[in-house]
Amino acid sequence: MMRKIERENTGLLQAGQDLVVAGYAGLAGTVKLAKAKEEEEKQYEDMKLRIKYMYEQGDATFFETMVDSSSYADLVNKAEYVKNVHDYDRDKLNEYVETKNEVQTLKTELESGQAEMESMASEMETQKSNLEGTLTEMKSQIADFDAQLAQAEEEAQVQLEELTEESDTSANVTDTSSDNNSQSS
């Protein structure tokens, strides 16, 4: 029975340690998720600002650049500028999409970790209940053993008293018989 308690206690301790480790991992995941969300919001605000600027200032298209150019060198410079702006905007959009995906991945991992922690907490509660049940059972057995021991001690005391009485009675009978034999002679 003690081995059973030791096994269950060890299992409960292991489950508790696993829960603590998962808690720390969940906390780290929460921090990562918060940072990623913060980065996503910053990128979103930057994109909104860029779109607002483009709307207010007007975004020069390649065709407009060709028409407004005063020379071939000016045309090449403006075309390069438009290409760079377009590449920059595309890169920022890709970064935003990657950040958004990272947020979703972190959120999924965090939710999965929380579900795992809840499962481990449930398992730990089950082990705790089992351990408490075993402990209650052991207390009951100990109480039964104590009762049996008390009863055995009581019976032994009664037998001892009976034997003592019989011994005293035998001794008295023997003494009386000896006295009677001595007086008869």
PERAQUI-V116065 format. One record per backbone hydrogen bond with DSSP energy under -1.0 kcal/mol. NH is the residue of the N-H (numbers start at 0). CO is the residue of the C=O. If there is no record, write none. Layout:
BEGIN
nh->NH co->CO
nh->NH co->CO
END
This chain:
BEGIN
nh->4 co->0
nh->5 co->1
nh->6 co->2
nh->7 co->3
nh->8 co->4
nh->9 co->5
nh->10 co->6
nh->11 co->7
nh->12 co->8
nh->13 co->9
nh->14 co->10
nh->15 co->11
nh->16 co->12
nh->17 co->13
nh->18 co->14
nh->19 co->15
nh->20 co->16
nh->21 co->17
nh->22 co->18
nh->23 co->19
nh->24 co->20
nh->25 co->21
nh->26 co->22
nh->27 co->23
nh->28 co->24
nh->29 co->25
nh->30 co->26
nh->31 co->27
nh->32 co->28
nh->33 co->29
nh->34 co->30
nh->35 co->31
nh->36 co->32
nh->37 co->33
nh->38 co->34
nh->39 co->35
nh->40 co->36
nh->41 co->37
nh->42 co->38
nh->43 co->39
nh->44 co->40
nh->45 co->41
nh->46 co->42
nh->47 co->43
nh->48 co->44
nh->49 co->45
nh->50 co->46
nh->51 co->47
nh->52 co->48
nh->53 co->49
nh->54 co->50
nh->55 co->51
nh->56 co->52
nh->57 co->53
nh->64 co->60
nh->65 co->61
nh->66 co->62
nh->67 co->63
nh->74 co->70
nh->75 co->71
nh->76 co->72
nh->77 co->73
nh->78 co->74
nh->79 co->75
nh->80 co->76
nh->81 co->77
nh->82 co->78
nh->83 co->79
nh->84 co->80
nh->85 co->81
nh->86 co->82
nh->87 co->83
nh->88 co->84
nh->89 co->85
nh->90 co->86
nh->91 co->87
nh->92 co->88
nh->93 co->89
nh->94 co->90
nh->95 co->91
nh->96 co->92
nh->97 co->93
nh->98 co->94
nh->99 co->95
nh->100 co->96
nh->101 co->97
nh->102 co->98
nh->103 co->99
nh->104 co->100
nh->105 co->101
nh->106 co->102
nh->107 co->103
nh->108 co->104
nh->109 co->105
nh->110 co->106
nh->111 co->107
nh->112 co->108
nh->113 co->109
nh->114 co->110
nh->115 co->111
nh->116 co->112
nh->117 co->113
nh->118 co->114
nh->119 co->115
nh->120 co->116
nh->121 co->117
nh->122 co->118
nh->123 co->119
nh->124 co->120
nh->125 co->121
nh->126 co->122
nh->127 co->123
nh->128 co->124
nh->129 co->125
nh->130 co->126
nh->131 co->127
nh->132 co->128
nh->133 co->129
nh->134 co->130
nh->135 co->131
nh->136 co->132
nh->137 co->133
nh->138 co->134
nh->139 co->135
nh->140 co->136
nh->141 co->137
nh->142 co->138
nh->143 co->139
nh->144 co->140
nh->145 co->141
nh->146 co->142
nh->147 co->143
nh->148 co->144
nh->149 co->145
nh->150 co->146
nh->151 co->147
nh->152 co->148
nh->153 co->149
nh->154 co->150
nh->155 co->151
nh->156 co->152
nh->157 co->153
nh->158 co->154
nh->159 co->155
nh->160 co->156
nh->161 co->157
nh->162 co->158
nh->163 co->159
nh->164 co->160
nh->165 co->161
nh->166 co->162
nh->167 co->163
nh->168 co->164
nh->169 co->165
nh->170 co->166
nh->171 co->167
nh->172 co->168
nh->173 co->169
nh->174 co->170
nh->175 co->171
nh->176 co->172
nh->177 co->173
nh->178 co->174
nh->179 co->175
nh->180 co->176
nh->181 co->177
nh->182 co->178
nh->183 co->179
nh->184 co->180
END
